[in-house]
Amino acid sequence: MSDKILDLNTPGLVVEVSKEEAAELGAFEEDALSEEDAQEATEEQED
């Protein structure tokens, strides 16, 4: 995987990684609102 990490610094180069490699690199850290949080925020604005 170290070669892939170095390749990520090459502009225009597409580097394919597995889900496991991506998770190890922190690529899929989810920080979006949940559907429930989004609905609550919308309801708060209507009040």
N, C-alpha and C positions, 0 to 999 in steps of 0.2 A: 504494500500500500504506500510505502514511502515515495515510490516513483510517481504515483498518482497525485500525491500531495504536491510534489514539485511541479507536475504538469498543470496544476490549478493556477499557477502563476503565469502561464503562457496565454497572452491575449488571443482570443478567437479559437482556442483549442477546446473542444468538447471532451470532457472527461467523464466516463461512465463509472459509477460506483454502485455497489450493492446497498440494500437497505441497511445492512449491518454496518458497512463502512460509513454510510451517511450519518447514521445515528452516532457512531463513534466520533465523527467530526463535528457533531452538534448541528447538523444541517436541518434537522426536523424538530427543533425546539418550538413547540406550539405555544403561542402567547395571545392568540385571538380570543375575543369574547365568546362565551358559550351562547347558544341560542337563547337560553333562559336569561342570561345577563343582558343580552341585547333587547329582549322584550321588556324587561324591567326598566331599562334605561329609557325606552320609548314611552312607557307608561308614566314615568316620572316627569317627562317633558310635557305630557298632556295635562297634568295637574296644575 
